[in-house]
Amino acid sequence: MADTFGPVGPMRDGEADDRVAGANRDAEASRKEPIRVLVVDDHALFRRGLEIVLAAEEDIQVVGEAGDGAEAVEKAADLLPDIVLMDVRMPRRGGIEACTAIKEVAPSAKIIMLTISDEEADLYDAIKAGATGYLLKEISTDEVATAIRAVADGQSQISPSMASKLLTEFKSMIQRTDERRLVPAPRLTDRELEVLKLVATGMNNRDIAKELFISENTVKNHVRNILEKLQLHSRMEAVVYAMREKILEIR
C-alpha cells in the first residue's frame, strides 16, 4: 500500500498552510462513515486476499463475502452494502445475472466487476445489468481501493485496456441496430453534450472540469442533469443510451 506519511524536514513558505489544509481535509474524511463493501468471488483465497488488502484502508470496511452470485444477492439484501466487488463468472449464478438482481434488492449498492474476463460481451452485458465499474484482476491493490472510492463518489471505473473495447462495442451496437425510437430523445444542451462526450472517453469529473475550464461541481451538475433528462442511473448507462440513439457519435 502507498505510504500516507509526508516528508520530514523544514517547511518551505506556504507549506505549513498546505499541511493545515490537508489535515483539515483528512479530519473531515475521517468523520465520514467507511465505505461498506461486499466481496463476491468463487475463489476463497482471492476473497481473503482482498479482505486483507482492504482492511488496511481506514475508509473502507468489508462487511461480508459471498462465493457465488446467488449468495451475493442474499448477502446484498441483508447487508445493504455501498459497493459490491464481484467476479463475472461464478457457479450457480454468474456475476452479471446477480448484478441485475442486486440492483433490485439493494438499489443503492454500486457494483464493480473485478474479473479476469476481458471479453467485450461481458463488459457490455455488465453495464446493461447496472455495473458502475469493470476492472481486470491484473490491476494493483492500490487501484482497487482507489476504484472503490471513486465509484462510491459517483464515478464510473473501467480498466484502461477495456476502454477501447467498450467504445468499439458501442459503435458495433449502433451499426447492427435498426430499431426505431418509440419516443423522441430528450434534448441535451451543447454543454451537456460536451460533458457526455468526455464521459464517454473515460474522463472523471476532475479531468472534464480541466478540459472545459469549469468547476468540478459544475461538471457534477451537468452529469446529474444528463441522467435526469435521460431517466438513467449511471454515467455508463448514459453513454450507452447516447450511442444507441445517435445523440453521440464516436469515430
C-alpha positions in Angstrom: 0.0 0.0 0.0 1.2 3.5 -0.7 2.8 5.4 2.2 0.5 8.1 3.5 3.0 9.9 5.6 4.5 13.2 4.5 8.2 14.1 4.3 10.0 15.1 7.5 12.1 18.3 7.4 11.9 22.1 7.4 8.8 23.5 5.8 9.0 25.9 2.8 6.9 29.1 2.5 3.3 28.2 2.3 3.9 24.6 3.2 2.5 25.0 6.7 -0.7 26.3 5.3 -0.9 23.4 2.8 -0.3 20.9 5.6 -3.0 22.5 7.8 -5.4 22.4 4.8 -4.5 18.8 4.2 -5.0 17.9 7.9 -8.5 19.6 7.8 -9.4 17.5 4.7 -8.1 14.4 6.4 -10.1 15.1 9.5 -13.2 15.7 7.5 -12.8 12.5 5.7 -12.2 10.6 8.9 -15.6 11.7 10.2 -17.4 10.1 7.3 -18.8 6.6 7.6 -16.5 4.0 6.0 -17.4 2.6 2.6 -19.1 -0.7 3.2 -18.0 -3.4 0.7 -19.3 -6.9 -0.1 -16.7 -9.1 -1.8 -18.0 -11.8 -4.2 -15.8 -14.4 -5.8 -15.9 -18.2 -6.1 -12.2 -18.5 -5.0 -11.9 -18.2 -1.2 -8.2 -17.4 -1.4 -8.9 -14.4 -3.6 -11.7 -13.2 -1.4 -9.4 -13.5 1.6 -6.6 -11.6 -0.2 -9.0 -8.7 -1.0 -10.2 -8.6 2.6 -6.6 -8.3 3.9 -5.8 -5.6 1.4 -8.9 -3.5 2.1 -8.6 -3.9 5.8 -5.6 -1.6 5.6 -7.8 1.2 4.3 -9.3 3.2 7.1 -12.2 4.5 5.0 -13.2 1.0 3.6 -14.8 -1.8 5.5 -15.5 -5.3 4.2 -18.9 -6.2 5.7 -19.3 -9.6 4.1 -18.4 -12.1 1.4 -20.1 -14.5 -0.9 -18.9 -17.4 -3.1 -21.3 -17.1 -5.9 -24.0 -14.9 -7.4 -26.9 -16.5 -5.6 -25.3 -16.0 -2.2 -24.3 -12.5 -3.3 -27.9 -11.5 -3.8 -28.9 -12.8 -0.4 -26.0 -11.0 1.3 -26.7 -7.8 -0.5 -30.3 -7.8 0.6 -29.3 -8.4 4.2 -26.2 -6.2 4.5 -27.2 -3.3 2.0 -23.5 -2.6 1.2 -22.4 0.6 -0.5 -20.2 -1.3 -3.0 -20.3 -4.9 -4.3 -17.0 -6.1 -5.7 -17.9 -9.1 -7.8 -16.5 -11.5 -10.3 -18.3 -12.1 -13.6 -18.1 -15.9 -14.0 -19.1 -17.9 -11.0 -21.1 -21.2 -10.3 -24.8 -21.4 -9.6 -25.4 -17.8 -10.6 -23.0 -15.6 -12.6 -22.0 -12.1 -11.7 -23.9 -10.4 -14.5 -27.2 -12.1 -13.6 -26.5 -11.4 -9.9 -25.9 -7.7 -10.8 -29.4 -7.3 -12.1 -30.9 -9.0 -9.0 -28.8 -7.0 -6.6 -30.0 -3.7 -8.1 -33.5 -4.8 -7.2 -32.9 -5.9 -3.6 -30.3 -3.2 -2.8 -30.8 -0.3 -5.2 -28.3 2.0 -3.5 -25.5 -0.5 -3.9 -23.0 0.2 -6.7 -21.4 -2.8 -8.4 -17.8 -3.1 -9.6 -16.9 -6.2 -11.6 -13.4 -7.3 -10.8 -12.6 -10.2 -13.2 -10.2 -11.9 -15.5 -12.7 -11.7 -18.3 -11.7 -9.3 -21.0 -14.5 -10.3 -23.3 -16.3 -7.3 -24.9 -19.7 -9.1 -24.5 -19.1 -9.5 -20.7 -18.2 -5.8 -20.4 -21.3 -4.6 -22.3 -23.6 -7.0 -20.5 -22.3 -5.9 -17.1 -23.0 -2.3 -17.9 -26.5 -3.1 -19.1 -27.1 -5.1 -15.9 -26.2 -2.0 -13.9 -22.5 -2.3 -13.1 -20.7 1.0 -12.4 -17.2 -0.4 -12.8 -15.4 -3.1 -14.7 -11.8 -3.8 -13.7 -9.5 -6.6 -14.6 -7.8 -8.5 -11.8 -4.4 -7.5 -13.2 -4.7 -4.1 -11.5 -2.7 -3.3 -8.4 -4.1 -3.5 -4.9 -3.8 0.3 -4.6 -6.0 0.7 -7.7 -8.7 -1.5 -6.2 -9.1 0.8 -3.2 -9.0 3.9 -5.5 -11.7 2.5 -7.7 -13.9 1.7 -4.7 -13.6 5.3 -3.5 -14.3 6.7 -7.0 -17.4 4.6 -7.5 -18.7 5.4 -4.1 -18.2 9.1 -5.0 -20.3 8.7 -8.2 -17.6 8.0 -10.8 -17.6 5.1 -13.2 -14.4 3.0 -13.5 -13.2 0.9 -16.4 -9.8 -0.7 -16.8 -7.8 1.3 -19.5 -7.3 -1.9 -21.5 -11.1 -2.3 -21.8 -11.9 1.3 -22.7 -11.3 1.0 -26.4 -13.2 -2.3 -26.4 -16.1 -0.5 -24.8 -16.2 2.2 -27.5 -15.9 -0.5 -30.2 -18.8 -2.3 -28.7 -20.9 0.9 -28.7 -20.1 1.6 -32.4 -20.9 -2.0 -33.3 -24.2 -1.7 -31.4 -25.2 1.3 -33.5 -24.3 -0.4 -36.8 -26.3 -3.5 -36.1 -29.4 -2.0 -34.6 -32.2 -0.6 -36.8 -34.8 -0.2 -34.1 -36.9 2.9 -34.4 -37.2 5.3 -31.5 -40.6 5.0 -29.8 -40.3 8.5 -28.3 -38.1 11.5 -29.3 -34.8 11.6 -27.5 -34.6 14.2 -24.7 -32.7 17.3 -25.9 -29.4 17.9 -24.2 -27.7 21.3 -24.2 -24.5 21.9 -26.1 -22.5 21.9 -22.9 -24.2 18.7 -21.7 -23.2 17.0 -25.0 -19.6 18.2 -24.5 -19.6 16.7 -21.0 -21.2 13.4 -22.3 -18.5 13.1 -25.0 -15.8 13.4 -22.4 -17.5 11.0 -20.1 -17.5 8.5 -23.0 -13.7 8.7 -23.3 -13.4 7.6 -19.6 -12.6 11.0 -18.1 -13.5 11.6 -14.5 -15.2 14.8 -13.2 -11.9 16.5 -12.3 -10.4 15.9 -15.8 -13.6 17.1 -17.5 -13.5 20.3 -15.4 -10.0 21.0 -16.5 -10.7 20.3 -20.1 -13.8 22.6 -20.2 -12.3 25.2 -17.8 -15.3 24.9 -15.4 -15.5 23.8 -11.8 -15.8 20.2 -10.7 -19.2 20.9 -9.1 -20.5 22.3 -12.4 -19.5 19.1 -14.1 -21.3 17.1 -11.4 -24.4 19.2 -12.0 -24.2 18.6 -15.8 -23.9 14.9 -15.3 -26.8 14.9 -12.9 -28.9 16.8 -15.4 -28.0 14.4 -18.2 -29.1 11.4 -16.1 -32.3 13.1 -15.1 -33.2 14.0 -18.7 -32.4 10.5 -20.0 -34.0 8.9 -16.9 -30.9 6.8 -16.3 -29.0 5.8 -13.2 -25.3 5.8 -14.1 -22.8 7.5 -16.3 -22.2 4.3 -18.3 -25.9 3.9 -19.0 -26.0 7.5 -20.3 -23.2 6.8 -22.7 -24.8 3.5 -23.9 -28.1 5.4 -24.4 -26.4 8.3 -26.2 -24.6 5.9 -28.6 -27.7 3.8 -29.3 -29.9 6.9 -30.0 -27.1 8.5 -32.0 -27.1 11.5 -29.8 -23.3 11.0 -29.5 -21.1 9.5 -32.2 -17.5 8.4 -31.5 -15.5 7.9 -34.7 
